[in-house]
Amino acid sequence: MLRRDMQTQTKYVIGVDFGSDSVRCLIVGTADGAEIASAVAAYPRWKERLYCDPSLNRYRQHPLDYIESLEQCVRSALEKCGKEVADNICGISFDTTASTPALTDERGVPLALLPEYAENPDAMFVLWKDHTALAEADEINDLAKRWEVDYTRYSGGAYSCEWVWAKMLHCLRSDPALRAKTCSWVEHCDWICALLTGDTKPETIARSRCAAGHKAMWHESWGGLPSPEFLSAVDPLLDIFRGHLYTRTVTGDELPESIGGFTFSHGYDADTLAESAAGEREQVKEVNAEYEKDGVTLNFSAHKVYTVFSDEESSDPEPDEVQEVNGVTLSFRDSHYRFVPPDYEPSDEEKKLERRGELTISYGSDEVEDRQFQSVIWEKDGMSYILYGFDTGLDSEEMLSMAAELVK
C-alpha cells in the first residue's frame, strides 16, 4: 500500500558557496528563482591567519572553519526569511574551491578533527592555492610521460601542484605521524555533502566528477583513477589509499527541458509512505515533474526502490512490451483505469478483470470515468523511475523511445 502526501506549497532551496575567505548562502524560490535572503560568514581561524605560511606557499584551512561558518551562515539567512520559508526548504547545494583535499581516517573523518592532529596543518584541508607540493607534482608529471598510459592526457598534459595526489603525498611525506591514521582522502566539495547526508565512509560517499577529473586524473577510459601500480611507482606511500577510494563518480544531472516534444511545466515532491502486508513501513521522498503538449500531460517520477515489500508484493503486472537499454529493462503497459465514487460496488465481472490485472478501480471520484493509463517503468542504481500519463495517445514505441532517452 502506498500513500502520497503532495507538497503543493511554495518550495525554497539554499545555495552555499565556500570561498577562500568565507562561506556565502542564498535562499531562492524554486518556482521563479526569486532571491529571498542571503548571508555571509568568515572562517574564524583563517581570519586569524592560523595554519598558513605565505613564505612556504602553505595555505591550510581547518574543517571546523567550514562547519562553524556553514551553521552561522545558514542560520542567519533563515532568520531573515521567517518560519514559512524555513519550513519549506526542500534542498541545499554546495560549491567549493578545488582542489581542496584532506587526509581522512577509515570513517572518512578529516584528520584535523581527531584530537591528536587538531593543530597539525598537514591534517587539514589543503587550500587550492597551496603550492607546497611542487616537487611531488614534478614527479607525477615525469612518470606520466614514461608510463604506458598518460594519465595527464585529459588535463592539458600536465599535473599541477594544486591538485590532490601531489598535495596528499606531500602531507604524508611532511609528517610521518599522520600515516598511522590515514586511510583515504576527500575533496572539500564531497566531504561537506557526505557530512550532511550522514555517510562519510570513503568507499561509499558520492564523488564529484568535476573534482575527480583532472585533479585526481579520473577517467572512464582507464577504469577511473590511475592504476595502483602507477601510484605506487610515484611513491609507495600512496599505497595507503588502495581499496579506500572510488571508481565511480557522479554528476549534477538535471531534469530535461523536454521529453519527446512534451515541454517541462512544473515539479513537486511527495512524501511516499509504503506499508507491506506484514505491516512494515518505509517513507521515501518522491520527486515528480510534469510535461505538457497540446493539452496532454506526461509525468516523470523517481524515488528510491522500496525495501519493505516482499518479492510477491513488489512484482509488477506483466508488461505489454519490454525493451533493453544500456542494461536497463524498460517495461511498458497500457492499463485500463476506472475512477468511481467512494460508495461504488464493483460487479463480479469487474472483480474478475481486477484479479487478471486488466482493470484498476480507483475510488474517490464524483462519477464513473474510464481512462487509459500509459506507463514505462524501470530501475537503475537503486532508484525506481516511471514515465506515465492518462489518455496520452502515445503508443508503446513512442513511450519506450522517450524512456530510453531518459536512461541514456
PEDAMO-V648997 format. One record per pair of residues at least 4 apart in sequence whose ideal C-beta (glycine too) atoms are under 7 Angstrom apart, sorted by the first residue. I is the first residue (numbers start at 1). J is the second residue. If there is no record, write none. Layout:
BEGIN
I_J / I_J
END
This chain:
BEGIN
1_275 / 2_272 / 2_273 / 2_274 / 3_273 / 4_270 / 4_272 / 4_286 / 5_270 / 5_271 / 6_268 / 6_270 / 7_11 / 7_268 / 7_269 / 7_270 / 8_268 / 9_88 / 10_29 / 10_31 / 10_88 / 11_30 / 11_88 / 11_90 / 12_27 / 12_28 / 12_29 / 12_30 / 12_36 / 12_85 / 12_88 / 12_89 / 12_90 / 13_28 / 13_30 / 13_89 / 13_90 / 13_91 / 13_92 / 13_93 / 14_25 / 14_27 / 14_74 / 14_89 / 14_92 / 15_25 / 15_26 / 15_28 / 15_93 / 16_23 / 16_25 / 16_70 / 16_92 / 16_93 / 16_94 / 17_23 / 17_24 / 17_95 / 18_23 / 18_66 / 18_94 / 18_95 / 18_96 / 18_97 / 18_188 / 19_23 / 19_24 / 19_97 / 20_97 / 20_127 / 21_42 / 21_43 / 21_46 / 22_40 / 22_41 / 22_42 / 22_43 / 22_69 / 23_41 / 23_69 / 23_70 / 23_73 / 24_38 / 24_40 / 24_73 / 25_38 / 25_39 / 25_73 / 25_74 / 25_77 / 26_35 / 26_38 / 27_36 / 27_37 / 27_77 / 27_81 / 27_85 / 28_33 / 28_34 / 28_35 / 28_36 / 29_33 / 29_34 / 29_36 / 30_90 / 36_81 / 36_85 / 37_77 / 37_80 / 37_81 / 38_77 / 39_73 / 39_76 / 39_77 / 40_73 / 41_69 / 41_72 / 41_73 / 42_47 / 42_69 / 43_47 / 43_61 / 43_65 / 43_69 / 44_48 / 44_65 / 44_68 / 45_50 / 45_51 / 45_62 / 45_65 / 46_61 / 46_65 / 51_60 / 51_62 / 51_121 / 51_124 / 52_58 / 52_59 / 52_60 / 53_58 / 56_132 / 57_130 / 57_131 / 57_132 / 58_121 / 58_130 / 58_132 / 59_127 / 59_129 / 59_130 / 60_121 / 60_124 / 60_125 / 60_126 / 60_127 / 60_130 / 61_65 / 61_124 / 61_125 / 61_127 / 62_112 / 62_124 / 63_67 / 63_102 / 63_110 / 63_112 / 63_113 / 63_124 / 63_125 / 64_68 / 65_69 / 66_70 / 66_192 / 67_71 / 68_72 / 69_73 / 70_74 / 71_75 / 72_76 / 73_77 / 74_78 / 75_79 / 77_81 / 78_86 / 81_85 / 81_86 / 82_86 / 83_87 / 84_88 / 90_269 / 94_189 / 94_192 / 94_193 / 96_100 / 96_188 / 96_189 / 96_192 / 97_127 / 97_128 / 97_188 / 98_128 / 98_187 / 98_188 / 98_189 / 98_211 / 98_215 / 99_128 / 99_162 / 99_163 / 99_164 / 99_167 / 99_187 / 99_211 / 99_215 / 100_125 / 100_126 / 100_127 / 100_128 / 100_187 / 100_188 / 101_125 / 101_126 / 101_164 / 101_167 / 101_168 / 101_185 / 101_186 / 101_187 / 102_110 / 102_111 / 102_124 / 102_125 / 102_126 / 102_185 / 102_186 / 103_111 / 103_123 / 103_168 / 103_171 / 103_178 / 103_182 / 103_185 / 104_108 / 104_109 / 104_110 / 104_111 / 104_183 / 104_184 / 104_185 / 104_186 / 104_202 / 105_109 / 105_111 / 105_114 / 105_181 / 105_183 / 106_183 / 107_200 / 107_201 / 108_184 / 108_186 / 108_194 / 108_200 / 108_201 / 108_202 / 108_205 / 109_113 / 109_114 / 109_200 / 110_125 / 110_191 / 111_117 / 111_123 / 111_178 / 111_181 / 111_182 / 112_117 / 112_118 / 112_120 / 112_123 / 112_124 / 114_181 / 117_123 / 117_178 / 120_175 / 122_171 / 122_174 / 122_175 / 122_178 / 123_178 / 125_188 / 126_130 / 126_167 / 126_171 / 128_162 / 129_162 / 130_167 / 131_161 / 131_162 / 132_170 / 133_137 / 133_161 / 133_166 / 133_167 / 133_169 / 133_170 / 134_138 / 134_161 / 135_139 / 136_140 / 136_166 / 136_169 / 136_170 / 137_141 / 137_159 / 137_160 / 137_161 / 137_166 / 138_142 / 139_143 / 139_234 / 140_144 / 140_159 / 140_165 / 140_166 / 140_234 / 141_145 / 141_152 / 141_158 / 141_159 / 142_146 / 143_147 / 143_233 / 143_234 / 144_150 / 144_151 / 144_152 / 144_159 / 145_150 / 147_230 / 149_222 / 151_217 / 151_226 / 151_230 / 152_157 / 152_158 / 152_159 / 152_217 / 154_214 / 154_219 / 155_159 / 155_214 / 155_217 / 159_163 / 159_166 / 161_166 / 163_167 / 163_215 / 164_168 / 164_185 / 164_187 / 164_215 / 164_216 / 165_169 / 165_216 / 166_170 / 167_171 / 168_172 / 168_185 / 169_173 / 169_235 / 169_237 / 169_238 / 170_174 / 171_175 / 171_178 / 172_178 / 172_179 / 172_182 / 172_237 / 173_237 / 178_182 / 179_240 / 182_240 / 183_202 / 183_244 / 184_202 / 184_241 / 184_244 / 184_245 / 185_241 / 186_190 / 186_191 / 187_191 / 187_208 / 187_211 / 188_192 / 189_193 / 189_208 / 189_211 / 190_194 / 190_205 / 190_206 / 190_207 / 190_208 / 190_211 / 191_195 / 191_200 / 192_196 / 193_197 / 193_206 / 194_199 / 194_200 / 194_205 / 195_200 / 199_204 / 199_205 / 200_205 / 201_205 / 202_244 / 202_245 / 203_244 / 206_250 / 207_212 / 207_246 / 207_249 / 207_250 / 208_212 / 208_249 / 208_250 / 209_213 / 209_249 / 209_250 / 209_251 / 211_215 / 212_216 / 212_218 / 212_249 / 213_218 / 216_225 / 217_225 / 217_226 / 218_224 / 218_225 / 218_249 / 223_247 / 224_246 / 224_247 / 225_245 / 226_230 / 226_231 / 228_232 / 228_242 / 229_233 / 230_234 / 231_238 / 232_236 / 232_238 / 232_239 / 234_238 / 241_245 / 255_264 / 255_289 / 257_264 / 258_262 / 258_263 / 258_264 / 258_291 / 259_291 / 259_298 / 259_300 / 259_402 / 260_398 / 260_401 / 260_402 / 261_293 / 262_291 / 262_292 / 262_293 / 262_298 / 263_291 / 263_292 / 263_293 / 264_289 / 264_291 / 265_290 / 265_291 / 265_292 / 266_290 / 267_287 / 267_288 / 267_289 / 268_288 / 269_285 / 269_286 / 269_287 / 269_288 / 270_286 / 270_288 / 271_283 / 271_285 / 272_283 / 272_284 / 272_286 / 272_303 / 273_281 / 273_283 / 274_281 / 274_282 / 274_306 / 274_308 / 274_309 / 275_279 / 275_281 / 276_280 / 276_308 / 276_309 / 276_310 / 276_313 / 277_313 / 280_308 / 281_308 / 282_306 / 282_307 / 282_308 / 284_303 / 284_304 / 285_303 / 286_301 / 286_303 / 287_301 / 287_302 / 288_299 / 288_301 / 289_300 / 290_297 / 290_299 / 291_298 / 291_300 / 292_296 / 292_297 / 296_389 / 296_392 / 296_393 / 297_389 / 298_387 / 298_389 / 298_392 / 299_388 / 299_389 / 300_387 / 301_386 / 302_383 / 302_385 / 303_384 / 304_382 / 304_383 / 305_379 / 305_382 / 305_383 / 305_384 / 306_314 / 309_313 / 309_314 / 310_314 / 311_315 / 316_331 / 316_377 / 317_333 / 317_357 / 318_357 / 319_331 / 319_332 / 319_333 / 320_332 / 320_333 / 320_334 / 320_396 / 321_332 / 321_396 / 321_400 / 322_329 / 322_330 / 322_331 / 323_330 / 323_400 / 323_404 / 324_329 / 325_330 / 325_404 / 325_407 / 325_408 / 326_407 / 326_408 / 328_378 / 328_380 / 328_407 / 329_378 / 330_376 / 330_378 / 330_400 / 330_403 / 330_404 / 331_376 / 331_377 / 331_378 / 332_376 / 332_396 / 332_399 / 332_400 / 333_375 / 334_372 / 334_374 / 335_360 / 335_373 / 336_358 / 336_359 / 336_370 / 336_372 / 337_360 / 337_362 / 337_371 / 337_373 / 338_359 / 338_361 / 338_368 / 338_370 / 339_362 / 339_365 / 339_369 / 339_371 / 340_344 / 340_361 / 340_363 / 340_365 / 340_368 / 341_365 / 341_366 / 341_367 / 342_363 / 342_364 / 344_363 / 346_350 / 346_351 / 346_361 / 348_352 / 349_353 / 350_354 / 350_359 / 350_361 / 351_355 / 352_356 / 353_358 / 353_359 / 354_359 / 354_361 / 365_369 / 371_390 / 371_391 / 372_390 / 372_391 / 373_388 / 373_390 / 374_388 / 374_389 / 374_392 / 374_394 / 374_399 / 375_386 / 375_387 / 375_388 / 376_387 / 376_399 / 376_400 / 376_403 / 377_385 / 377_386 / 378_385 / 378_403 / 378_407 / 379_383 / 379_384 / 380_385 / 380_407 / 387_399 / 387_402 / 387_403 / 387_406 / 394_398 / 394_399 / 396_400 / 397_401 / 398_402 / 399_403 / 400_404 / 401_405 / 402_406 / 403_407 / 404_408
END
